[in-house]
Structures are given as structure tokens and as C-alpha cells.
Amino acid sequence: MNEIKSCYEKENDEKNISDLDKLNTHFIFNALNSIKCAAISENYDSEEVCGLVNDIGAYMRYRIQTIKCCRCVPCNEEIRYLKSYINLEKSRYPGIKASYEINDTDFTIPSMTLIFLSENAIRHGFRNTDKKGNILISTWRTSRYHVIQICDDGVGFKEKDINQGNGFGTLGYIKENIKNMCGGILNIESINRQGTSIEIKIPAVMG
């Protein structure tokens, strides 16, 4: 199993290094513009601006590490950078609200997994609508699995789009990483105009 995982990670690393577009410069430029707008606003809040600067620094470091090496990371590390990413998106889309119910972090997950899934939720669920959006990220453990759930009340996926694509950051890519790197599974339930629920189950090591 370890040999298979190592071969998969090596192949994935080569793909990552060859594509600099994975840095997501479009998002970074937009985030920097949001920070600039906050800094010159009449309602300038120094703590808010400093927080956003820290968030984009953290996000860029994590993203660059991911380009160099796709690897499994502790769940609490992924969630820390996920919060930086969502804070930046909230500065662009004030109607987005994020909640966290984190009850289990004693496991690893492929890096960027939760960020990519949240990015998909925001991009497909809220960006092209006037609707305010809510995202809930939850983790818990059962007797067999570490479970992660990301729920949103956005516009939902069309059925034909749920498993479409296997490029970097797509649902197919994420599903493959979870399966090959930690033996997990990813399930998606989406209702048009009502929202989407994504659930990841990673086998728990029985002590």
C-alpha cells in the first residue's frame, strides 16, 4: 500500500510542478485588490486590513507548498489555511458566512482538499447570484471513519456536472486524491436551487 501511495504521490508531484497556473493568480490578484480597497476605505479598519494581509500570506505559502508537493497534511493544518482562504473570499463577497463545527482533527487529508471544495461551493453556489450564502464545515469521528462535511445553501449542481472533470482542483481530482492517498471516499448530494452537501469519509485506524 505504501509503495502504491509513493508512486501516486511522485506522479502527482510531477504534474503539479509542470503547471504554474495552479498558483491561482486570478484569485490572488482579486484578493489583493480587496485588501487595497479595504485600506483606502472611508471605514478603514487597521485590524481588518492586517488580518487580510496575514491571510493572503498564509494562503500563498500553503498554495506554493502544494504545487511543489501534493501530500497528506494534518486536518487541523488544512482547516487553518481554509479559514484564511474563506476570510479572503468574504472580503470580496460580504454576503458569505462560514461556520465551523470541528470535533475531530486526529487524521490527515490531501492538502488543499477542503480549500478546493469550499472554492467550488463559493464559485458555483454564490458568485453569480444575489443570494447570501452560508457554508458549514464539520468534522466528526464514527467507529469506522473520520468524517468531513461541507454544506452550502447555494444554487446547487446540475446532475451532469457533479463528476465532471479530472483536472487540478476539480471534483474528480479531489475524489481521486482522497481514494489513492488515504483510502477515503467522497460523496456529493446536490439539489438544484437548494444547496450541496459534500461528505468525505477517511478510514479510522483502529487501535
C-alpha positions as CSV (number, residue, x, y, z in Angstrom):
1,M,0.0,0.0,0.0
2,N,2.8,2.4,0.9
3,E,4.6,1.7,-2.4
4,I,1.4,2.4,-4.3
5,K,0.9,5.7,-2.4
6,S,4.5,6.7,-3.0
7,C,4.2,6.1,-6.8
8,Y,1.0,8.0,-6.9
9,E,2.4,11.0,-4.9
10,K,5.5,11.1,-7.2
11,E,3.4,11.1,-10.4
12,N,1.1,13.7,-8.9
13,D,4.1,15.9,-7.9
14,E,5.4,15.9,-11.4
15,K,2.0,17.0,-12.7
16,N,1.9,19.8,-10.1
17,I,5.3,21.2,-10.8
18,S,4.7,21.3,-14.6
19,D,1.7,23.6,-14.2
20,L,2.3,27.1,-12.7
21,D,-1.4,28.0,-13.3
22,K,-2.2,26.0,-10.1
23,L,-1.0,29.0,-8.1
24,N,-4.4,30.6,-8.9
25,T,-3.1,34.1,-9.7
26,H,-6.5,35.3,-10.6
27,F,-7.8,34.7,-7.1
28,I,-4.6,36.3,-5.6
29,F,-4.9,39.4,-7.7
30,N,-8.6,39.8,-6.7
31,A,-7.8,39.3,-3.1
32,L,-5.0,41.9,-3.2
33,N,-7.5,44.3,-4.8
34,S,-9.9,43.7,-2.0
35,I,-7.2,44.4,0.6
36,K,-6.3,47.6,-1.3
37,C,-10.0,48.7,-1.3
38,A,-10.2,48.0,2.5
39,A,-7.1,50.0,3.1
40,I,-8.4,53.1,1.3
41,S,-12.0,52.8,2.5
42,E,-13.5,55.6,4.5
43,N,-14.4,53.0,7.1
44,Y,-10.7,51.9,7.3
45,D,-10.2,49.2,9.9
46,S,-6.5,48.6,10.6
47,E,-7.1,45.3,12.3
48,E,-9.2,44.0,9.4
49,V,-6.6,45.0,6.8
50,C,-3.7,43.4,8.8
51,G,-5.8,40.3,9.2
52,L,-6.4,40.1,5.4
53,V,-2.7,40.6,4.7
54,N,-1.8,37.8,7.1
55,D,-4.5,35.6,5.4
56,I,-3.2,36.1,1.9
57,G,0.4,35.5,3.1
58,A,-0.7,32.2,4.7
59,Y,-2.8,31.2,1.7
60,M,0.1,31.8,-0.8
61,R,2.6,29.9,1.3
62,Y,0.3,26.9,1.5
63,R,-0.6,27.0,-2.2
64,I,3.1,27.2,-3.2
65,Q,3.8,24.2,-0.9
66,T,1.0,22.3,-2.7
67,I,2.5,23.0,-6.1
68,K,5.8,21.7,-5.0
69,C,4.5,18.6,-3.4
70,C,1.0,17.1,-3.1
71,R,0.9,15.4,0.3
72,C,-1.3,14.5,3.2
73,V,-1.4,17.0,6.0
74,P,-2.9,17.1,9.4
75,C,-6.6,18.1,9.3
76,N,-6.1,21.0,11.7
77,E,-3.4,22.4,9.4
78,E,-5.7,22.2,6.4
79,I,-8.5,23.9,8.4
80,R,-6.2,26.7,9.5
81,Y,-5.4,27.6,5.9
82,L,-9.0,27.0,4.8
83,K,-10.1,29.8,7.3
84,S,-7.6,32.2,5.7
85,Y,-8.9,31.4,2.2
86,I,-12.6,31.9,3.3
87,N,-11.7,35.2,5.1
88,L,-10.3,36.5,1.8
89,E,-13.4,35.4,-0.1
90,K,-15.6,37.0,2.5
91,S,-13.8,40.3,1.9
92,R,-14.9,40.1,-1.8
93,Y,-18.3,38.7,-1.1
94,P,-19.6,40.1,2.2
95,G,-22.8,38.0,1.9
96,I,-20.9,34.8,2.5
97,K,-21.0,33.4,6.0
98,A,-18.9,30.5,7.2
99,S,-19.4,28.3,10.3
100,Y,-17.2,25.6,11.7
101,E,-18.1,22.6,13.8
102,I,-14.7,20.9,14.2
103,N,-15.0,17.8,16.5
104,D,-12.2,15.7,15.1
105,T,-8.8,16.6,13.7
106,D,-6.8,13.4,14.5
107,F,-6.2,12.4,10.9
108,T,-4.6,13.5,7.7
109,I,-6.0,14.6,4.4
110,P,-4.6,15.5,1.0
111,S,-3.5,19.2,1.1
112,M,-5.9,21.8,-0.4
113,T,-8.8,19.4,-0.4
114,L,-11.1,21.5,1.9
115,I,-9.9,24.7,0.2
116,F,-10.8,23.3,-3.3
117,L,-14.2,22.1,-2.1
118,S,-15.0,25.4,-0.5
119,E,-13.8,27.2,-3.6
120,N,-16.2,25.2,-5.7
121,A,-19.0,25.9,-3.3
122,I,-18.4,29.6,-3.5
123,R,-17.8,29.7,-7.2
124,H,-20.7,27.6,-8.3
125,G,-23.0,28.2,-5.4
126,F,-23.0,32.0,-4.9
127,R,-20.8,34.1,-7.2
128,N,-23.3,34.5,-10.0
129,T,-26.3,35.2,-7.8
130,D,-27.5,37.9,-5.5
131,K,-28.2,35.4,-2.8
132,K,-26.4,35.5,0.5
133,G,-24.5,32.3,1.2
134,N,-23.9,30.0,4.1
135,I,-21.2,27.4,4.3
136,L,-20.8,24.9,7.2
137,I,-17.7,22.9,7.6
138,S,-18.0,20.0,10.1
139,T,-15.8,17.1,11.2
140,W,-16.5,14.2,13.5
141,R,-15.5,10.6,14.1
142,T,-17.5,7.4,13.9
143,S,-16.4,4.0,14.9
144,R,-15.0,3.4,11.4
145,Y,-14.4,6.8,9.8
146,H,-13.1,10.3,10.2
147,V,-15.9,12.3,8.5
148,I,-15.7,15.8,7.0
149,Q,-18.8,17.5,5.6
150,I,-19.1,20.8,3.7
151,C,-22.6,22.0,3.2
152,D,-23.8,25.2,1.4
153,D,-27.2,26.6,0.6
154,G,-26.2,27.8,-2.9
155,V,-27.7,27.1,-6.3
156,G,-26.6,23.5,-6.3
157,F,-25.0,21.4,-9.1
158,K,-26.7,20.1,-12.2
159,E,-26.5,16.3,-12.1
160,K,-24.3,16.1,-15.2
161,D,-21.7,18.4,-13.6
162,I,-21.2,16.6,-10.3
163,N,-18.5,14.1,-11.5
164,Q,-17.3,16.2,-14.4
165,G,-13.6,16.9,-15.0
166,N,-10.4,15.4,-13.5
167,G,-8.0,18.4,-13.8
168,F,-6.3,20.1,-10.9
169,G,-8.8,21.2,-8.2
170,T,-11.8,19.6,-9.8
171,L,-14.2,17.3,-8.0
172,G,-12.7,14.3,-10.0
173,Y,-9.2,15.3,-9.0
174,I,-10.2,15.6,-5.3
175,K,-12.0,12.3,-5.3
176,E,-9.0,10.6,-6.8
177,N,-6.6,12.1,-4.3
178,I,-8.8,11.0,-1.3
179,K,-9.1,7.5,-2.7
180,N,-5.4,7.0,-3.6
181,M,-3.7,8.9,-0.8
182,C,-5.8,7.9,2.2
183,G,-8.2,5.2,1.1
184,G,-11.2,7.5,1.6
185,I,-14.4,8.2,-0.3
186,L,-16.2,11.4,-1.4
187,N,-19.9,11.6,-1.8
188,I,-21.9,14.5,-3.2
189,E,-25.6,15.3,-2.8
190,S,-26.9,18.4,-4.6
191,I,-30.4,19.8,-5.1
192,N,-30.9,22.5,-7.7
193,R,-31.6,25.9,-6.2
194,Q,-31.3,24.4,-2.6
195,G,-27.7,23.6,-2.0
196,T,-25.0,21.0,-1.9
197,S,-23.6,18.6,0.7
198,I,-20.2,17.0,0.3
199,E,-19.1,14.3,2.6
200,I,-15.6,12.7,2.9
201,K,-15.0,9.5,4.8
202,I,-11.5,8.5,5.7
203,P,-10.9,5.1,7.4
204,A,-10.0,5.4,11.0
205,V,-7.0,3.5,12.3
206,M,-8.3,1.1,14.8
207,G,-6.2,1.0,17.9
